[in-house]
Each structure stands twice: as C-alpha cells, then as structure tokens.
C-alpha cells in the first residue's frame, strides 16, 4: 500500500509536491480507489470485505458529496451511500452488509416503502409528506429479530469538515442548555464520547458520534468497506461471531502494514484529503431580509449561522426532534429521538435536483426543504408551527434563503 502511494506521488509534477498538497492528493487517490478481495496480486489494494456495502469511499460520496436513497420502484436499486444501521445485533452486527466477496453470503437487502400523508397548512393549502417503512429482504443469516433496532442513513456531504473539526469544544459546549433554563424550548446538548482513552465532544455523523475526521473515516472503513484500521483493527469489519465464514476468510492485513489493511500512514492521508475539502460557497448572495425571517421563525436557534468566520448553520449539538424522526439506534449518549443539527451550508450547491426532488434528512425521506421542516418535532415543534403559519410568500422566501446557503 505504501509502495502504491509512492507510485502515485511519482506521477505528480514537482511543482505540486508541497507536503500538504501531496498528502491531500494521495488521500484523494485513496478516497477514489476501488478495493478488491484479498489475496490479490496488488497488495496495495486488497482487503475488501468479506462483507461490505461499498468498494470505495467515492461510491458512497460521489464528488465528496451526499448519498441518495434507493428507489422503492426498483428492487435492484440500492441507492448511493444508503445503508441500514443496526442496534448491535448479535447476528447481523451494527450495519446491514448488502454485498459479499466470492463465497460469502450477503446479510440482506434494505427495502423501503413510502406512505403518503396529507398535511394541511393554516391557510388551507395542502402538502404531502412521505413516511418511510424499512425492511430487510433476503436475510442471509436467519430470521431477523422483530425487536431489532434499525435506522436508515444517507452518506452526508464532506466539504468543510476540516473547519468543523477545528471549532473549539468550548464553543460547542457554551451553547448547551439541556434543562432549557432560558425557557425557549430548545435544550441542546453535546454528545460526550470516549475516543481511545480520552473524553471527546462529538461533532460528526447524524448523531454526533465522532469527534474527529479520523474516527469517522476509520468507522466507515470498518462498517462500509470491511477493512481494518488502527482505530477499528478487526480485519473482518462488522462480521459477528456467528458469521464464521466471514471471520475465517482471507483478509488483507499484513505485518508490514502494522498488521492492518489500512495502516495509520494511509488513514492519515485520507484524513488530510477530507480536511482539505473547502467549505461550500453560497449559491448566491444571502438576502438579509430572508435571513431575518429564518431567525424569526426559530430556525437559527439550532441552525446557528456561524462560529466566528465559519458559517455552517449548525450548533453541532443533539436535539430531540420528536417521534416522527425517531429511530431505534442510539449513538453515544444520543437517544433515538436525538439528532445532531445538520449543517445547512452548501445545500443550494450540493443537490443537483430542484427543490421537490431532493433527498434531505438522515434517510432522504424529504423531497423538499418544506417537507424537511415539516418532519421536525420535539424541540423544533414551535419553529415548525411558525413556518406553517407564515403566508405562502414568506414560506417561499424562507425556502429560497435555505437553498441559497
């Protein structure tokens, strides 16, 4: 693997070999690399699986961007970066693995069906929400327990994560109000984690279950691609003890690579690439009146516009968003009803389709900004109510502002 990194470096013009740029360039090559089954003639690219969901980082994050849910009308469509997290099932593990290397039985296939629900605005206009129901088809290791906790998740966009990583913990903790002492109905709290031997404040992932880019990347290698890293050293990824064929299959861990498939050198290169991705620029100049409406409606109470000069529109805290969005897979200290405030920056640029054909929220159920807002409950219930009570023209102005970020 290190030899492959050197080979890549040899192809880069000398003027581009500033160390930071070189690391990011090598990291991008790793991000885009399709991994193969071990053993292979190319030791630098083997170690995939044995059970997995993707062969590369880029296959879940095309152009370092967002994933997309599967199409319920096409049983063969698995979506892009669309997976089913599990609540540490003794048979199926932490995530449903839909693919397997030769001779391995995949765990099953994530299915989704939608039920339309009509919602009436106070002004009499009607909108449609779609409520997803998820299932597991073709389970490969026996019946799925009826009590199994599940949560469909989409791969998020990666641009700007390096800036979020540099926000001081103290700035995140300063916004906490778990007991709602100020009486505004918002009681955000940080997800306090333990990464290694040290306490840490979560800021990445749908439930803020990662404090660092490195930890997030390492877990993705383990759960999505089935490869070992210093942080997740099991060479079989998410395979459980009951999946003996997966545990005993050939893996790509090698003594010269720290006994791993992805040694620290390569993981660091990938981390450097993700950190190098610039924050998304706004789709158009922000409208001050629209931003005032965003704040007056209550959206800015959680979607904090800025940390200093960084403008991600998130407070990076956990918030209870009610039963409508609740799942049954807690993360760290986050309950099933709690989600980290998703950054809104880049929303107008990272989605290719027009509003009405989007894939928003943690599982992509919301096809528009309005639909995403209307799924909010819990601490966001008052903001949702204010949005619904706005005149139609003001609702559109608020949506236009969010799509300009």
C-alpha positions in Angstrom: 0.0 0.0 0.0 2.8 2.4 0.9 4.5 1.5 -2.4 1.3 2.4 -4.2 1.3 5.8 -2.5 4.9 6.4 -3.6 3.9 5.4 -7.2 1.1 7.9 -7.2 3.5 10.6 -5.9 5.8 9.9 -8.8 3.1 10.9 -11.2 2.6 14.3 -9.7 4.5 17.3 -11.1 7.3 18.5 -8.8 5.6 21.9 -8.5 2.7 20.2 -6.8 4.7 18.4 -4.2 4.2 20.8 -1.3 3.7 18.4 1.6 0.1 19.4 2.4 -1.0 19.3 -1.2 0.8 16.0 -1.7 -0.9 14.4 1.3 -4.3 15.6 0.1 -3.6 14.4 -3.4 -2.6 10.9 -2.2 -5.6 10.9 0.1 -7.9 11.7 -2.8 -6.4 8.7 -4.7 -7.3 6.5 -1.7 -10.8 8.0 -1.4 -11.4 7.1 -5.1 -9.7 3.7 -5.0 -11.8 0.6 -5.6 -10.7 -2.0 -3.1 -10.5 -5.7 -4.1 -10.7 -9.1 -2.3 -7.6 -10.5 -0.6 -5.4 -12.1 -1.6 -4.7 -10.3 -4.8 -1.7 -9.6 -7.0 -2.0 -6.0 -6.0 -1.4 -6.0 -2.2 -1.8 -2.2 -2.1 -5.5 -2.5 -3.0 -6.7 -5.7 -1.3 -8.7 -6.4 1.9 -12.2 -5.7 0.8 -14.9 -7.2 3.0 -15.6 -10.1 3.2 -19.0 -8.5 3.8 -19.4 -4.9 2.7 -21.6 -2.1 1.3 -19.2 -0.2 -0.9 -15.8 -0.8 -2.7 -14.6 2.8 -2.3 -15.3 5.9 -0.3 -16.3 7.7 -3.5 -19.0 5.2 -4.3 -20.9 6.5 -1.2 -19.8 10.1 -1.5 -19.7 10.9 -5.3 -17.7 14.1 -5.8 -17.3 14.1 -2.0 -21.0 14.8 -1.8 -24.3 13.4 -0.5 -25.8 10.0 -1.0 -29.3 9.2 -2.3 -31.8 6.6 -1.1 -32.8 3.7 -3.2 -35.9 3.8 -5.5 -38.7 1.8 -4.0 -40.0 1.1 -7.5 -36.7 -0.7 -8.5 -35.7 -3.7 -6.3 -32.2 -3.7 -7.8 -31.5 -0.1 -6.9 -29.5 0.1 -3.6 -29.2 3.9 -3.7 -25.9 5.7 -3.2 -24.4 5.7 0.3 -27.7 4.4 1.6 -27.4 1.9 4.5 -29.3 0.4 7.4 -27.7 0.8 10.8 -28.5 -1.8 13.4 -28.5 -1.7 17.2 -25.6 -4.1 17.8 -27.5 -7.3 16.7 -25.6 -10.5 17.8 -26.1 -12.0 14.3 -26.2 -9.0 11.9 -23.9 -6.6 13.8 -24.0 -2.8 13.6 -24.9 -2.4 9.9 -26.6 -4.5 7.3 -24.0 -5.6 4.7 -25.6 -6.0 1.3 -22.7 -7.3 -0.6 -20.1 -10.1 -0.1 -16.9 -11.3 -1.7 -16.8 -14.6 -3.6 -18.1 -17.4 -1.4 -19.6 -15.1 1.2 -23.3 -14.7 1.8 -24.6 -11.1 2.0 -26.6 -10.2 5.0 -29.6 -8.9 3.1 -31.1 -6.1 1.2 -32.5 -2.8 2.6 -36.0 -2.2 1.3 -38.1 0.9 1.7 -41.8 1.7 1.0 -43.4 5.1 1.4 -46.9 6.1 2.7 -48.2 9.5 1.7 -49.6 11.6 4.5 -51.6 14.8 3.8 -50.8 17.9 5.9 -53.0 21.0 5.9 -51.5 24.5 6.3 -53.5 27.0 8.3 -54.1 28.9 5.1 -55.8 25.9 3.6 -53.1 24.7 1.3 -52.2 21.0 1.3 -48.8 19.4 1.2 -47.8 15.7 1.2 -45.2 14.1 3.5 -43.9 10.6 2.7 -43.4 8.3 5.7 -40.8 5.6 5.1 -41.1 2.0 6.3 -37.8 0.0 6.1 -37.3 -3.8 5.9 -34.7 -6.4 5.3 -35.2 -8.7 2.3 -33.4 -11.9 1.7 -31.8 -12.2 5.1 -28.7 -14.3 4.7 -28.2 -15.5 8.3 -31.6 -16.5 9.6 -34.7 -14.6 10.5 -34.3 -11.0 11.6 -35.4 -10.4 15.2 -38.6 -8.5 15.5 -37.1 -6.3 18.2 -34.0 -5.4 16.1 -33.3 -1.7 16.2 -32.8 -0.1 12.8 -32.1 3.3 11.3 -31.7 4.1 7.6 -28.8 6.5 7.0 -27.5 8.5 4.0 -23.9 9.4 3.4 -23.6 13.2 4.1 -21.5 15.7 2.1 -17.9 16.0 3.2 -17.0 19.6 2.2 -15.9 21.9 5.1 -15.5 19.1 7.7 -11.9 20.3 8.4 -13.3 23.7 9.6 -15.9 22.0 11.8 -13.1 19.9 13.3 -11.2 23.0 14.3 -14.1 24.6 16.3 -13.1 24.5 19.9 -15.0 22.2 22.2 -15.6 25.2 24.5 -17.6 27.0 21.7 -19.8 24.0 21.3 -20.3 23.4 25.0 -21.1 27.1 25.5 -24.4 26.6 23.6 -25.7 23.7 25.7 -28.9 24.2 27.7 -30.0 20.7 28.5 -32.6 21.8 31.1 -33.8 24.7 29.0 -33.0 27.3 31.6 -33.8 30.2 29.3 -37.2 28.8 28.5 -37.0 29.0 24.7 -38.0 25.3 24.3 -34.5 24.4 23.0 -32.4 22.1 25.1 -29.5 21.1 23.0 -26.6 19.1 24.5 -23.3 17.8 23.2 -22.7 14.1 22.6 -19.9 13.3 25.1 -17.9 10.4 23.8 -14.8 8.4 24.5 -12.4 8.0 21.6 -9.5 6.0 22.7 -8.6 6.8 26.3 -9.7 10.4 26.2 -13.2 12.1 26.5 -14.3 13.9 23.4 -17.1 16.0 22.1 -18.9 14.5 19.1 -19.5 16.7 16.1 -19.6 14.4 13.0 -22.3 12.0 12.0 -26.1 12.1 12.1 -26.0 11.7 15.9 -22.6 13.4 16.5 -21.0 10.0 17.2 -17.5 11.1 16.0 -15.3 13.8 17.5 -12.6 13.6 14.7 -12.5 13.1 11.0 -10.1 10.2 11.5 -12.5 8.3 13.7 -15.3 8.9 11.2 -13.2 7.6 8.4 -12.0 4.6 10.3 -15.5 3.5 11.2 -16.5 3.9 7.6 -13.7 1.6 6.5 -14.9 -0.9 9.1 -18.7 -0.8 8.5 -18.9 0.1 4.8 -15.9 -1.5 3.2 -14.9 -4.1 5.7 -11.3 -3.1 6.2 -9.2 -2.7 9.4 -7.5 0.5 10.7 -5.7 1.3 13.9 -9.0 2.5 15.4 -11.1 -0.5 14.2 -8.5 -3.3 13.9 -10.8 -6.3 13.2 -9.9 -7.4 9.6 -13.4 -8.8 9.1 -15.2 -5.4 9.6 -18.7 -5.8 11.0 -18.9 -9.6 10.8 -20.2 -11.1 14.1 -19.0 -14.3 15.9 -21.9 -16.2 14.3 -20.6 -15.4 10.8 -17.7 -17.9 10.9 -17.1 -17.9 7.2 -16.5 -14.2 7.2 -14.3 -14.3 10.3 -12.1 -17.1 8.9 -11.8 -15.8 5.3 -8.6 -14.5 3.9 -8.0 -10.8 4.9 -5.6 -8.2 3.7 -3.9 -7.5 7.0 -0.1 -7.7 6.6 2.8 -7.4 9.1 4.5 -4.6 7.0 1.3 -2.6 7.3 1.1 -2.6 11.1 -0.8 -5.9 10.9 -3.7 -4.0 9.3 -5.4 -3.4 5.9 -5.3 0.4 6.2 -2.3 1.4 8.3 -2.0 4.7 10.1 0.0 6.2 7.2 -2.8 5.7 4.7 -5.6 6.6 7.1 -3.7 9.9 7.8 -3.6 10.6 4.1 -7.3 10.1 3.7 -7.9 12.3 6.7 -5.8 15.0 5.1 -7.8 14.8 2.0 -11.1 15.2 3.8 -9.7 18.1 5.8 -8.6 19.8 2.6 -12.1 20.0 1.1 -13.1 23.6 1.2 -16.4 24.7 2.7 -19.2 25.0 0.2 -19.7 28.5 -1.1 -23.2 30.1 -1.1 -25.3 29.5 -4.2 -26.0 33.3 -4.4 -25.5 36.3 -2.2 -27.6 36.0 1.0 -30.7 38.1 1.4 -30.6 40.0 4.8 -34.4 40.1 5.0 -34.7 36.4 4.3 -32.1 35.7 6.9 -34.1 37.7 9.4 -37.1 35.6 8.6 -35.0 32.5 9.1 -34.1 33.7 12.6 -37.6 35.0 13.5 -39.2 31.6 12.6 -36.8 30.0 15.1 -34.6 28.0 12.7 -31.5 29.8 13.8 -31.9 28.6 17.4 -30.4 25.3 16.3 -29.1 26.0 12.9 -26.7 28.6 14.3 -25.3 30.6 11.4 -21.7 30.9 12.5 -18.8 30.0 14.7 -16.6 33.1 14.1 -15.9 33.3 10.4 -17.1 29.7 9.8 -20.8 29.7 8.7 -22.1 26.1 8.7 -25.6 26.8 10.1 -25.4 24.3 12.8 -24.7 24.3 16.6 -23.3 20.7 16.4 -25.5 19.8 19.4 -28.0 17.0 19.8 -31.7 17.9 19.8 -34.9 15.9 20.4 -36.8 16.1 17.1 -39.8 14.1 18.2 -41.4 10.8 17.4 -41.7 11.4 13.6 -37.9 11.3 13.1 -37.1 8.9 15.9 -35.2 5.7 15.3 -34.2 2.8 17.5 -30.4 3.0 17.2 -28.9 5.3 19.8 -25.3 6.6 19.4 -23.0 7.5 22.2 -25.3 9.5 24.6 -27.8 10.3 21.8 -31.2 8.7 22.2 -33.4 7.5 19.3 -35.2 10.9 19.3 -32.0 13.0 19.2 -30.1 14.1 16.2 -27.2 16.5 15.7 -28.2 19.7 13.9 -27.3 19.1 10.3 -25.2 21.8 8.7 -27.1 23.7 6.0 -24.2 25.2 4.2 -23.8 24.2 0.6 -27.4 22.9 0.4 -28.0 25.0 -2.7 -24.9 23.7 -4.4 -24.6 20.1 -3.3 -28.0 19.0 -4.6 -28.3 18.5 -8.3 -32.1 18.4 -8.5 -34.6 21.2 -7.9 -36.5 21.6 -4.7 -39.2 19.0 -4.8 -36.8 16.2 -5.9 -34.3 16.3 -3.1 -33.2 13.7 -0.5 -33.0 15.5 2.8 -32.8 14.5 6.5 -30.9 11.5 7.7 -32.7 9.0 5.5 -33.5 11.1 2.5 -37.3 11.0 3.0 -37.8 14.7 2.5 -38.0 15.7 -1.2 -38.1 19.4 -0.5 -37.0 21.9 2.1 -40.6 22.4 3.2 -41.0 18.7 3.7 -37.8 18.5 5.8 -39.0 21.3 8.0 -42.4 19.7 8.5 -40.9 16.5 9.7 -39.3 18.4 12.7 -41.0 17.9 16.0 -39.9 17.9 19.7 -37.7 20.9 20.3 -38.4 22.2 16.8 -42.1 22.0 17.1 -42.6 25.7 17.7 -40.4 26.6 14.7 -42.4 24.2 12.6 -45.6 25.8 13.8 -44.3 29.3 12.9 -43.3 28.1 9.5 -46.7 26.7 8.8 -48.4 29.9 9.9 -46.4 32.1 7.6 -48.1 33.4 4.5 -47.3 31.4 1.4 -45.0 34.1 0.0 -43.0 34.2 3.2 -42.7 30.4 3.3 -41.2 30.6 -0.2 -38.8 33.3 0.9 -37.6 31.2 3.8 -37.1 28.2 1.5 -35.2 30.4 -1.0 -32.9 31.5 1.7 -32.1 27.9 2.8 -31.5 26.9 -0.8 -29.1 29.9 -1.2 -26.7 28.6 1.5 
